[in-house]
Amino acid sequence: MSLDVTSPPLFDLLESKLGWIDARQRVLAQNIANTDTPDYQAKDVSPFEASLSQFDIEPVRTSPLHLAGLSSSVGVHRTARGERAPDGNAVGLEDQMTKVADDESAQALTGNLWKTYMGMFMTALGHG
């Protein structure tokens, strides 16, 4: 198997992560917009880790103290929430805003990884 140096797998992985963050932000925005909608239940997307099967990545446990990974199905699903407003709404605004903040951090990290890897790539090609 030959490696295409013009399109490293890491770039595909980072692009996929950014696409997942974009999709999740749309779902969270819909949840926030419906905080006053009677009987509305919050939705979320499956964890990004569930979509990693499309990449040739084999996580390795280098220590028995490391936790094994978890898998789940891909797609949008309703979130389990025990509390409901009197009108039946099950959107916790605090929960949604926490998820938005988590996604912003993940987006910044992904962008920094992209920038750092691209810098190393350009240096290796003699353009840095």
SEBALUM-620256 format. One record per atom (N, C-alpha, C): chain; x, y, z; residue number from 0. Coordinates in nm, 4 decimals. Last residue first. Example, Ala and Ser with C-alpha at 12.3 -4.5 7.8 and 13.67 -1.06 7.14 Angstrom:
c A | X 1.2850 | Y -0.2250 | Z 0.7080 | k 1
c A | X 1.3670 | Y -0.1060 | Z 0.7140 | k 1
c A | X 1.2900 | Y 0.0030 | Z 0.7870 | k 1
c A | X 1.3190 | Y -0.5690 | Z 0.7800 | k 0
c A | X 1.2300 | Y -0.4500 | Z 0.7800 | k 0
c A | X 1.3200 | Y -0.3300 | Z 0.7800 | k 0
***
This chain:
c A | X 0.9093 | Y 2.6109 | Z 0.4477 | k 127
c A | X 0.8805 | Y 2.6719 | Z 0.5771 | k 127
c A | X 0.9965 | Y 2.7406 | Z 0.6273 | k 127
c A | X 0.9456 | Y 2.4566 | Z 0.2285 | k 126
c A | X 0.8727 | Y 2.5822 | Z 0.2065 | k 126
c A | X 0.8497 | Y 2.6556 | Z 0.3384 | k 126
c A | X 1.0464 | Y 2.2007 | Z 0.2379 | k 125
c A | X 1.1399 | Y 2.3099 | Z 0.2167 | k 125
c A | X 1.0734 | Y 2.4428 | Z 0.1912 | k 125
c A | X 0.8875 | Y 1.9965 | Z 0.3123 | k 124
c A | X 0.8981 | Y 2.0199 | Z 0.1687 | k 124
c A | X 0.9921 | Y 2.1343 | Z 0.1343 | k 124
c A | X 0.9007 | Y 2.0218 | Z 0.5852 | k 123
c A | X 0.9612 | Y 1.9022 | Z 0.5249 | k 123
c A | X 0.9775 | Y 1.9186 | Z 0.3738 | k 123
c A | X 0.7518 | Y 2.2546 | Z 0.6106 | k 122
c A | X 0.8946 | Y 2.2563 | Z 0.6455 | k 122
c A | X 0.9658 | Y 2.1368 | Z 0.5800 | k 122
c A | X 0.4985 | Y 2.1590 | Z 0.5410 | k 121
c A | X 0.5625 | Y 2.2600 | Z 0.4553 | k 121
c A | X 0.7128 | Y 2.2683 | Z 0.4835 | k 121
c A | X 0.4579 | Y 1.9821 | Z 0.7559 | k 120
c A | X 0.4519 | Y 1.9325 | Z 0.6187 | k 120
c A | X 0.5251 | Y 2.0294 | Z 0.5249 | k 120
c A | X 0.4590 | Y 2.1581 | Z 0.9705 | k 119
c A | X 0.5632 | Y 2.0538 | Z 0.9616 | k 119
c A | X 0.5724 | Y 1.9993 | Z 0.8196 | k 119
c A | X 0.2295 | Y 2.3078 | Z 0.9034 | k 118
c A | X 0.3596 | Y 2.3722 | Z 0.9174 | k 118
c A | X 0.4747 | Y 2.2724 | Z 0.9057 | k 118
c A | X 0.0349 | Y 2.1098 | Z 0.9152 | k 117
c A | X 0.0622 | Y 2.1735 | Z 0.7863 | k 117
c A | X 0.1978 | Y 2.2448 | Z 0.7894 | k 117
c A | X 0.0422 | Y 2.0566 | Z 1.1885 | k 116
c A | X 0.0808 | Y 1.9520 | Z 1.0949 | k 116
c A | X 0.1137 | Y 2.0112 | Z 0.9575 | k 116
c A | X -0.0474 | Y 2.3080 | Z 1.2857 | k 115
c A | X 0.0832 | Y 2.2549 | Z 1.3246 | k 115
c A | X 0.1314 | Y 2.1496 | Z 1.2248 | k 115
c A | X -0.3044 | Y 2.3282 | Z 1.1680 | k 114
c A | X -0.2027 | Y 2.4309 | Z 1.1428 | k 114
c A | X -0.0623 | Y 2.3779 | Z 1.1742 | k 114
c A | X -0.4315 | Y 2.0995 | Z 1.2768 | k 113
c A | X -0.4219 | Y 2.1184 | Z 1.1314 | k 113
c A | X -0.3066 | Y 2.2143 | Z 1.0995 | k 113
c A | X -0.4183 | Y 2.1584 | Z 1.5492 | k 112
c A | X -0.3516 | Y 2.0392 | Z 1.4963 | k 112
c A | X -0.3289 | Y 2.0516 | Z 1.3460 | k 112
c A | X -0.5777 | Y 2.3890 | Z 1.5531 | k 111
c A | X -0.4361 | Y 2.3974 | Z 1.5899 | k 111
c A | X -0.3577 | Y 2.2771 | Z 1.5413 | k 111
c A | X -0.8258 | Y 2.2795 | Z 1.4808 | k 110
c A | X -0.7622 | Y 2.3811 | Z 1.3972 | k 110
c A | X -0.6142 | Y 2.3945 | Z 1.4261 | k 110
c A | X -0.8670 | Y 2.1121 | Z 1.7018 | k 109
c A | X -0.8572 | Y 2.0547 | Z 1.5675 | k 109
c A | X -0.7889 | Y 2.1521 | Z 1.4718 | k 109
c A | X -0.8846 | Y 2.3048 | Z 1.9064 | k 108
c A | X -0.7804 | Y 2.2025 | Z 1.9090 | k 108
c A | X -0.7586 | Y 2.1430 | Z 1.7710 | k 108
c A | X -1.1137 | Y 2.4459 | Z 1.8228 | k 107
c A | X -0.9853 | Y 2.5157 | Z 1.8359 | k 107
c A | X -0.8692 | Y 2.4155 | Z 1.8350 | k 107
c A | X -1.3038 | Y 2.2408 | Z 1.8371 | k 106
c A | X -1.2764 | Y 2.3048 | Z 1.7084 | k 106
c A | X -1.1420 | Y 2.3774 | Z 1.7129 | k 106
c A | X -1.3033 | Y 2.1865 | Z 2.1092 | k 105
c A | X -1.2613 | Y 2.0812 | Z 2.0153 | k 105
c A | X -1.2279 | Y 2.1402 | Z 1.8792 | k 105
c A | X -1.4060 | Y 2.4297 | Z 2.2044 | k 104
c A | X -1.2707 | Y 2.3872 | Z 2.2428 | k 104
c A | X -1.2177 | Y 2.2815 | Z 2.1466 | k 104
c A | X -1.6595 | Y 2.4170 | Z 2.0901 | k 103
c A | X -1.5700 | Y 2.5279 | Z 2.0538 | k 103
c A | X -1.4260 | Y 2.4932 | Z 2.0882 | k 103
c A | X -1.7613 | Y 2.1927 | Z 2.2190 | k 102
c A | X -1.7363 | Y 2.1865 | Z 2.0749 | k 102
c A | X -1.6454 | Y 2.2989 | Z 2.0282 | k 102
c A | X -1.7879 | Y 2.2936 | Z 2.4777 | k 101
c A | X -1.6991 | Y 2.1794 | Z 2.4524 | k 101
c A | X -1.6629 | Y 2.1699 | Z 2.3046 | k 101
c A | X -1.9823 | Y 2.4916 | Z 2.4295 | k 100
c A | X -1.8481 | Y 2.5305 | Z 2.4739 | k 100
c A | X -1.7475 | Y 2.4181 | Z 2.4505 | k 100
c A | X -2.1987 | Y 2.3258 | Z 2.3617 | k 99
c A | X -2.1494 | Y 2.4246 | Z 2.2654 | k 99
c A | X -2.0064 | Y 2.4654 | Z 2.3020 | k 99
c A | X -2.2303 | Y 2.1878 | Z 2.6037 | k 98
c A | X -2.1915 | Y 2.1131 | Z 2.4833 | k 98
c A | X -2.1371 | Y 2.2075 | Z 2.3760 | k 98
c A | X -2.3142 | Y 2.4013 | Z 2.7628 | k 97
c A | X -2.1908 | Y 2.3298 | Z 2.7969 | k 97
c A | X -2.1399 | Y 2.2521 | Z 2.6761 | k 97
c A | X -2.5552 | Y 2.4626 | Z 2.6407 | k 96
c A | X -2.4471 | Y 2.5616 | Z 2.6353 | k 96
c A | X -2.3122 | Y 2.4982 | Z 2.6719 | k 96
c A | X -2.7025 | Y 2.2313 | Z 2.7043 | k 95
c A | X -2.6765 | Y 2.2653 | Z 2.5638 | k 95
c A | X -2.5600 | Y 2.3637 | Z 2.5522 | k 95
c A | X -2.7161 | Y 2.2468 | Z 2.9842 | k 94
c A | X -2.6517 | Y 2.1319 | Z 2.9189 | k 94
c A | X -2.6132 | Y 2.1656 | Z 2.7758 | k 94
c A | X -2.8632 | Y 2.4832 | Z 3.0134 | k 93
c A | X -2.7260 | Y 2.4752 | Z 3.0667 | k 93
c A | X -2.6486 | Y 2.3604 | Z 3.0012 | k 93
c A | X -3.1091 | Y 2.4128 | Z 2.9005 | k 92
c A | X -3.0269 | Y 2.5164 | Z 2.8364 | k 92
c A | X -2.8820 | Y 2.5102 | Z 2.8846 | k 92
c A | X -3.2452 | Y 2.1166 | Z 2.8458 | k 91
c A | X -3.1735 | Y 2.1854 | Z 2.9530 | k 91
c A | X -3.0778 | Y 2.2859 | Z 2.8900 | k 91
c A | X -3.5489 | Y 2.0261 | Z 2.7197 | k 90
c A | X -3.4215 | Y 2.0864 | Z 2.6818 | k 90
c A | X -3.3638 | Y 2.1576 | Z 2.8030 | k 90
c A | X -3.8025 | Y 1.9125 | Z 2.7278 | k 89
c A | X -3.6931 | Y 1.8447 | Z 2.7975 | k 89
c A | X -3.5564 | Y 1.8984 | Z 2.7576 | k 89
c A | X -4.1364 | Y 2.0143 | Z 2.7741 | k 88
c A | X -4.0073 | Y 2.0420 | Z 2.7120 | k 88
c A | X -3.8963 | Y 1.9793 | Z 2.7952 | k 88
c A | X -4.3786 | Y 1.9912 | Z 2.9028 | k 87
c A | X -4.3229 | Y 1.8717 | Z 2.8415 | k 87
c A | X -4.1872 | Y 1.8914 | Z 2.7766 | k 87
c A | X -4.4646 | Y 2.2076 | Z 3.0462 | k 86
c A | X -4.5192 | Y 2.1942 | Z 2.9107 | k 86
c A | X -4.4622 | Y 2.0740 | Z 2.8358 | k 86
c A | X -4.3135 | Y 2.1880 | Z 3.2825 | k 85
c A | X -4.4574 | Y 2.1559 | Z 3.2866 | k 85
c A | X -4.5204 | Y 2.1393 | Z 3.1479 | k 85
c A | X -4.0057 | Y 2.0302 | Z 3.1725 | k 84
c A | X -4.0821 | Y 2.1474 | Z 3.2130 | k 84
c A | X -4.2297 | Y 2.1089 | Z 3.2170 | k 84
c A | X -3.8383 | Y 1.7456 | Z 3.3011 | k 83
c A | X -3.9186 | Y 1.8086 | Z 3.1961 | k 83
c A | X -3.9870 | Y 1.9300 | Z 3.2548 | k 83
c A | X -3.5596 | Y 1.5353 | Z 3.3636 | k 82
c A | X -3.6422 | Y 1.6499 | Z 3.3996 | k 82
c A | X -3.7148 | Y 1.7052 | Z 3.2782 | k 82
c A | X -3.4118 | Y 1.3285 | Z 3.2422 | k 81
c A | X -3.5151 | Y 1.2966 | Z 3.3385 | k 81
c A | X -3.6094 | Y 1.4125 | Z 3.3683 | k 81
c A | X -3.3161 | Y 1.2532 | Z 2.9216 | k 80
c A | X -3.3210 | Y 1.3602 | Z 3.0207 | k 80
c A | X -3.4372 | Y 1.3312 | Z 3.1131 | k 80
c A | X -3.1329 | Y 1.1374 | Z 2.6584 | k 79
c A | X -3.2116 | Y 1.0965 | Z 2.7749 | k 79
c A | X -3.2041 | Y 1.2080 | Z 2.8781 | k 79
c A | X -3.1686 | Y 1.2781 | Z 2.3353 | k 78
c A | X -3.0907 | Y 1.2589 | Z 2.4561 | k 78
c A | X -3.1827 | Y 1.2195 | Z 2.5702 | k 78
c A | X -3.2226 | Y 1.1271 | Z 2.0203 | k 77
c A | X -3.2748 | Y 1.2038 | Z 2.1324 | k 77
c A | X -3.1889 | Y 1.1758 | Z 2.2542 | k 77
c A | X -2.9728 | Y 1.1425 | Z 1.7617 | k 76
c A | X -3.0638 | Y 1.0702 | Z 1.8499 | k 76
c A | X -3.1131 | Y 1.1632 | Z 1.9598 | k 76
c A | X -2.8151 | Y 1.1130 | Z 1.4529 | k 75
c A | X -2.8769 | Y 1.2016 | Z 1.5500 | k 75
c A | X -2.9753 | Y 1.1206 | Z 1.6324 | k 75
c A | X -2.5290 | Y 0.8913 | Z 1.4032 | k 74
c A | X -2.6533 | Y 0.9570 | Z 1.3688 | k 74
c A | X -2.7026 | Y 1.0479 | Z 1.4796 | k 74
c A | X -2.3915 | Y 0.5696 | Z 1.4695 | k 73
c A | X -2.3761 | Y 0.7031 | Z 1.4138 | k 73
c A | X -2.5130 | Y 0.7607 | Z 1.3842 | k 73
c A | X -2.3541 | Y 0.3836 | Z 1.7787 | k 72
c A | X -2.4049 | Y 0.4025 | Z 1.6437 | k 72
c A | X -2.3906 | Y 0.5475 | Z 1.6004 | k 72
c A | X -2.0376 | Y 0.3272 | Z 1.9451 | k 71
c A | X -2.1817 | Y 0.3522 | Z 1.9433 | k 71
c A | X -2.2247 | Y 0.3754 | Z 1.8006 | k 71
c A | X -1.7779 | Y 0.2020 | Z 2.1578 | k 70
c A | X -1.8340 | Y 0.2292 | Z 2.0260 | k 70
c A | X -1.9826 | Y 0.2544 | Z 2.0403 | k 70
c A | X -1.4889 | Y 0.2792 | Z 2.3536 | k 69
c A | X -1.6299 | Y 0.2444 | Z 2.3439 | k 69
c A | X -1.6767 | Y 0.2726 | Z 2.2032 | k 69
c A | X -1.1638 | Y 0.1503 | Z 2.4477 | k 68
c A | X -1.2550 | Y 0.2416 | Z 2.3793 | k 68
c A | X -1.3969 | Y 0.1887 | Z 2.3773 | k 68
c A | X -1.0322 | Y 0.0836 | Z 2.7734 | k 67
c A | X -1.0681 | Y 0.0366 | Z 2.6399 | k 67
c A | X -1.1667 | Y 0.1350 | Z 2.5794 | k 67
c A | X -0.7896 | Y 0.2703 | Z 2.9532 | k 66
c A | X -0.9279 | Y 0.2302 | Z 2.9344 | k 66
c A | X -0.9500 | Y 0.1842 | Z 2.7907 | k 66
c A | X -0.4800 | Y 0.1530 | Z 3.0874 | k 65
c A | X -0.5535 | Y 0.2342 | Z 2.9912 | k 65
c A | X -0.6950 | Y 0.1810 | Z 2.9745 | k 65
c A | X -0.3567 | Y -0.0363 | Z 3.2393 | k 64
c A | X -0.4284 | Y 0.0686 | Z 3.3116 | k 64
c A | X -0.5075 | Y 0.1600 | Z 3.2179 | k 64
c A | X -0.2073 | Y -0.1944 | Z 3.0771 | k 63
c A | X -0.3354 | Y -0.2500 | Z 3.1229 | k 63
c A | X -0.4179 | Y -0.1475 | Z 3.2007 | k 63
c A | X -0.0802 | Y -0.0050 | Z 2.8042 | k 62
c A | X -0.0754 | Y -0.0369 | Z 2.9461 | k 62
c A | X -0.2091 | Y -0.0965 | Z 2.9876 | k 62
c A | X -0.1300 | Y 0.0452 | Z 2.5477 | k 61
c A | X 0.0100 | Y 0.0195 | Z 2.5815 | k 61
c A | X 0.0284 | Y -0.0124 | Z 2.7284 | k 61
c A | X -0.3618 | Y -0.0260 | Z 2.3277 | k 60
c A | X -0.3510 | Y -0.0159 | Z 2.4730 | k 60
c A | X -0.2083 | Y -0.0539 | Z 2.5094 | k 60
c A | X -0.4122 | Y 0.1514 | Z 2.0331 | k 59
c A | X -0.3318 | Y 0.0500 | Z 2.0998 | k 59
c A | X -0.3323 | Y 0.0770 | Z 2.2496 | k 59
c A | X -0.6371 | Y 0.1884 | Z 1.7612 | k 58
c A | X -0.5886 | Y 0.2321 | Z 1.8924 | k 58
c A | X -0.5161 | Y 0.1171 | Z 1.9619 | k 58
c A | X -0.5903 | Y 0.2043 | Z 1.4362 | k 57
c A | X -0.5983 | Y 0.0988 | Z 1.5357 | k 57
c A | X -0.5474 | Y 0.1537 | Z 1.6680 | k 57
c A | X -0.7367 | Y 0.3305 | Z 1.1545 | k 56
c A | X -0.6754 | Y 0.3661 | Z 1.2819 | k 56
c A | X -0.6972 | Y 0.2505 | Z 1.3782 | k 56
c A | X -0.8275 | Y 0.4126 | Z 0.8819 | k 55
c A | X -0.7436 | Y 0.2980 | Z 0.9148 | k 55
c A | X -0.6641 | Y 0.3309 | Z 1.0410 | k 55
c A | X -1.1659 | Y 0.5243 | Z 0.9021 | k 54
c A | X -1.0227 | Y 0.5517 | Z 0.8945 | k 54
c A | X -0.9458 | Y 0.4284 | Z 0.9376 | k 54
c A | X -1.4211 | Y 0.4488 | Z 0.9522 | k 53
c A | X -1.3871 | Y 0.4744 | Z 0.8121 | k 53
c A | X -1.2386 | Y 0.5031 | Z 0.7927 | k 53
c A | X -1.4457 | Y 0.4374 | Z 1.2254 | k 52
c A | X -1.4268 | Y 0.3104 | Z 1.1553 | k 52
c A | X -1.3908 | Y 0.3304 | Z 1.0082 | k 52
c A | X -1.5080 | Y 0.6777 | Z 1.3439 | k 51
c A | X -1.3670 | Y 0.6503 | Z 1.3155 | k 51
c A | X -1.3436 | Y 0.5202 | Z 1.2389 | k 51
c A | X -1.7595 | Y 0.7371 | Z 1.4298 | k 50
c A | X -1.7334 | Y 0.7494 | Z 1.2863 | k 50
c A | X -1.5899 | Y 0.7152 | Z 1.2483 | k 50
c A | X -1.7552 | Y 0.7197 | Z 1.7034 | k 49
c A | X -1.8342 | Y 0.6199 | Z 1.6311 | k 49
c A | X -1.8062 | Y 0.6237 | Z 1.4812 | k 49
c A | X -1.6207 | Y 0.9440 | Z 1.7882 | k 48
c A | X -1.5486 | Y 0.8176 | Z 1.7886 | k 48
c A | X -1.6226 | Y 0.7097 | Z 1.7103 | k 48
c A | X -1.8132 | Y 1.1403 | Z 1.8025 | k 47
c A | X -1.7250 | Y 1.1366 | Z 1.6858 | k 47
c A | X -1.6531 | Y 1.0024 | Z 1.6748 | k 47
c A | X -2.1329 | Y 1.0237 | Z 1.9216 | k 46
c A | X -1.9948 | Y 1.0685 | Z 1.9449 | k 46
c A | X -1.9095 | Y 1.0527 | Z 1.8194 | k 46
c A | X -2.4267 | Y 1.1310 | Z 1.7449 | k 45
c A | X -2.3452 | Y 1.0252 | Z 1.8051 | k 45
c A | X -2.2034 | Y 1.0779 | Z 1.8252 | k 45
c A | X -2.5880 | Y 1.4381 | Z 1.8336 | k 44
c A | X -2.5297 | Y 1.3470 | Z 1.7355 | k 44
c A | X -2.4502 | Y 1.2412 | Z 1.8099 | k 44
c A | X -2.9017 | Y 1.5029 | Z 1.9975 | k 43
c A | X -2.7565 | Y 1.5150 | Z 1.9891 | k 43
c A | X -2.7089 | Y 1.4194 | Z 1.8804 | k 43
c A | X -3.1922 | Y 1.6792 | Z 2.1137 | k 42
c A | X -3.1269 | Y 1.5795 | Z 2.0294 | k 42
c A | X -2.9765 | Y 1.6020 | Z 2.0371 | k 42
c A | X -3.4551 | Y 1.7331 | Z 2.3537 | k 41
c A | X -3.3231 | Y 1.7637 | Z 2.2983 | k 41
c A | X -3.2687 | Y 1.6464 | Z 2.2180 | k 41
c A | X -3.7953 | Y 1.7484 | Z 2.2751 | k 40
c A | X -3.6897 | Y 1.6767 | Z 2.3451 | k 40
c A | X -3.5576 | Y 1.7035 | Z 2.2750 | k 40
c A | X -4.0889 | Y 1.9368 | Z 2.3254 | k 39
c A | X -3.9659 | Y 1.9181 | Z 2.2474 | k 39
c A | X -3.8632 | Y 1.8469 | Z 2.3340 | k 39
c A | X -4.3240 | Y 1.9962 | Z 2.4608 | k 38
c A | X -4.2963 | Y 1.8561 | Z 2.4280 | k 38
c A | X -4.1710 | Y 1.8341 | Z 2.3432 | k 38
c A | X -4.3268 | Y 2.3370 | Z 2.3521 | k 37
c A | X -4.3863 | Y 2.2283 | Z 2.4305 | k 37
c A | X -4.3540 | Y 2.0909 | Z 2.3721 | k 37
c A | X -4.0420 | Y 2.5297 | Z 2.3291 | k 36
c A | X -4.1382 | Y 2.4544 | Z 2.2491 | k 36
c A | X -4.1949 | Y 2.3397 | Z 2.3322 | k 36
c A | X -3.8371 | Y 2.6680 | Z 2.4441 | k 35
c A | X -3.9726 | Y 2.7009 | Z 2.4881 | k 35
c A | X -4.0805 | Y 2.6269 | Z 2.4094 | k 35
c A | X -3.6074 | Y 2.5773 | Z 2.3198 | k 34
c A | X -3.6150 | Y 2.5653 | Z 2.4659 | k 34
c A | X -3.7540 | Y 2.5977 | Z 2.5196 | k 34
c A | X -3.5408 | Y 2.5725 | Z 2.0500 | k 33
c A | X -3.6668 | Y 2.5100 | Z 2.0909 | k 33
c A | X -3.6793 | Y 2.4949 | Z 2.2427 | k 33
c A | X -3.2903 | Y 2.6747 | Z 2.0192 | k 32
c A | X -3.4017 | Y 2.7495 | Z 1.9604 | k 32
c A | X -3.5375 | Y 2.6954 | Z 2.0060 | k 32
c A | X -3.1444 | Y 2.4672 | Z 2.1310 | k 31
c A | X -3.1519 | Y 2.5951 | Z 2.2022 | k 31
c A | X -3.2691 | Y 2.6776 | Z 2.1497 | k 31
c A | X -3.1759 | Y 2.2715 | Z 1.9298 | k 30
c A | X -3.2219 | Y 2.2467 | Z 2.0667 | k 30
c A | X -3.2421 | Y 2.3779 | Z 2.1417 | k 30
c A | X -3.0506 | Y 2.4007 | Z 1.7165 | k 29
c A | X -3.1930 | Y 2.3670 | Z 1.7062 | k 29
c A | X -3.2507 | Y 2.3407 | Z 1.8451 | k 29
c A | X -2.7917 | Y 2.4087 | Z 1.8170 | k 28
c A | X -2.8619 | Y 2.5352 | Z 1.7897 | k 28
c A | X -3.0124 | Y 2.5118 | Z 1.7785 | k 28
c A | X -2.7356 | Y 2.1350 | Z 1.8191 | k 27
c A | X -2.7435 | Y 2.2079 | Z 1.9461 | k 27
c A | X -2.8152 | Y 2.3418 | Z 1.9283 | k 27
c A | X -2.7322 | Y 2.0860 | Z 1.5421 | k 26
c A | X -2.8288 | Y 2.0162 | Z 1.6275 | k 26
c A | X -2.8455 | Y 2.0911 | Z 1.7599 | k 26
c A | X -2.5164 | Y 2.2512 | Z 1.4645 | k 25
c A | X -2.6508 | Y 2.2724 | Z 1.4071 | k 25
c A | X -2.7587 | Y 2.2075 | Z 1.4932 | k 25
c A | X -2.3087 | Y 2.1342 | Z 1.6085 | k 24
c A | X -2.3466 | Y 2.2726 | Z 1.6391 | k 24
c A | X -2.4852 | Y 2.3046 | Z 1.5830 | k 24
c A | X -2.2923 | Y 1.8883 | Z 1.4786 | k 23
c A | X -2.3375 | Y 1.8940 | Z 1.6183 | k 23
c A | X -2.3814 | Y 2.0347 | Z 1.6563 | k 23
c A | X -2.1924 | Y 1.9645 | Z 1.2290 | k 22
c A | X -2.3230 | Y 1.8981 | Z 1.2386 | k 22
c A | X -2.3774 | Y 1.9063 | Z 1.3804 | k 22
c A | X -1.9431 | Y 2.0725 | Z 1.3097 | k 21
c A | X -2.0419 | Y 2.1555 | Z 1.2395 | k 21
c A | X -2.1819 | Y 2.0954 | Z 1.2514 | k 21
c A | X -1.8210 | Y 1.8445 | Z 1.4157 | k 20
c A | X -1.8467 | Y 1.9598 | Z 1.5029 | k 20
c A | X -1.9518 | Y 2.0500 | Z 1.4403 | k 20
c A | X -1.8026 | Y 1.6922 | Z 1.1809 | k 19
c A | X -1.8824 | Y 1.6434 | Z 1.2927 | k 19
c A | X -1.9185 | Y 1.7590 | Z 1.3864 | k 19
c A | X -1.6242 | Y 1.8506 | Z 1.0341 | k 18
c A | X -1.7594 | Y 1.8273 | Z 0.9824 | k 18
c A | X -1.8533 | Y 1.7788 | Z 1.0915 | k 18
c A | X -1.3982 | Y 1.8255 | Z 1.1953 | k 17
c A | X -1.4594 | Y 1.9572 | Z 1.1778 | k 17
c A | X -1.6016 | Y 1.9458 | Z 1.1228 | k 17
c A | X -1.3519 | Y 1.5500 | Z 1.1584 | k 16
c A | X -1.3820 | Y 1.6028 | Z 1.2927 | k 16
c A | X -1.4483 | Y 1.7395 | Z 1.2823 | k 16
c A | X -1.2892 | Y 1.5448 | Z 0.8855 | k 15
c A | X -1.4059 | Y 1.4719 | Z 0.9337 | k 15
c A | X -1.4484 | Y 1.5230 | Z 1.0718 | k 15
c A | X -1.0533 | Y 1.6902 | Z 0.8905 | k 14
c A | X -1.1672 | Y 1.7415 | Z 0.8143 | k 14
c A | X -1.2970 | Y 1.6745 | Z 0.8596 | k 14
c A | X -0.8954 | Y 1.5146 | Z 1.0404 | k 13
c A | X -0.9257 | Y 1.6473 | Z 1.0932 | k 13
c A | X -1.0454 | Y 1.7101 | Z 1.0214 | k 13
c A | X -0.8875 | Y 1.2963 | Z 0.8609 | k 12
c A | X -0.9419 | Y 1.2798 | Z 0.9952 | k 12
c A | X -0.9822 | Y 1.4148 | Z 1.0545 | k 12
c A | X -0.7591 | Y 1.4116 | Z 0.6423 | k 11
c A | X -0.8944 | Y 1.3577 | Z 0.6266 | k 11
c A | X -0.9627 | Y 1.3429 | Z 0.7620 | k 11
c A | X -0.5132 | Y 1.4704 | Z 0.7621 | k 10
c A | X -0.5961 | Y 1.5798 | Z 0.7108 | k 10
c A | X -0.7405 | Y 1.5339 | Z 0.6914 | k 10
c A | X -0.4184 | Y 1.2137 | Z 0.8187 | k 9
c A | X -0.4496 | Y 1.3042 | Z 0.9287 | k 9
c A | X -0.5375 | Y 1.4195 | Z 0.8817 | k 9
c A | X -0.3539 | Y 1.0979 | Z 0.5734 | k 8
c A | X -0.4775 | Y 1.0572 | Z 0.6405 | k 8
c A | X -0.5164 | Y 1.1497 | Z 0.7553 | k 8
c A | X -0.2295 | Y 1.3437 | Z 0.3372 | k 7
c A | X -0.2091 | Y 1.2534 | Z 0.4502 | k 7
c A | X -0.3420 | Y 1.2194 | Z 0.5191 | k 7
c A | X -0.1985 | Y 1.4055 | Z 0.0382 | k 6
c A | X -0.3211 | Y 1.4030 | Z 0.1177 | k 6
c A | X -0.3056 | Y 1.3051 | Z 0.2330 | k 6
c A | X 0.0470 | Y 1.3838 | Z -0.0743 | k 5
c A | X -0.0246 | Y 1.5092 | Z -0.0980 | k 5
c A | X -0.1542 | Y 1.5166 | Z -0.0179 | k 5
c A | X 0.1405 | Y 1.1314 | Z -0.0266 | k 4
c A | X 0.1967 | Y 1.2390 | Z 0.0553 | k 4
c A | X 0.1270 | Y 1.3722 | Z 0.0322 | k 4
c A | X -0.0162 | Y 0.8422 | Z -0.0046 | k 3
c A | X -0.0282 | Y 0.9630 | Z -0.0855 | k 3
c A | X 0.0187 | Y 1.0807 | Z -0.0009 | k 3
c A | X 0.1520 | Y 0.5425 | Z 0.0277 | k 2
c A | X 0.0983 | Y 0.6574 | Z 0.0996 | k 2
c A | X 0.0977 | Y 0.7778 | Z 0.0072 | k 2
c A | X 0.0659 | Y 0.2157 | Z -0.0925 | k 1
c A | X 0.1466 | Y 0.3370 | Z -0.0993 | k 1
c A | X 0.0749 | Y 0.4519 | Z -0.0289 | k 1
c A | X 0.0840 | Y -0.1177 | Z 0.0000 | k 0
c A | X 0.0000 | Y 0.0000 | Z 0.0000 | k 0
c A | X 0.0885 | Y 0.1240 | Z 0.0000 | k 0
***
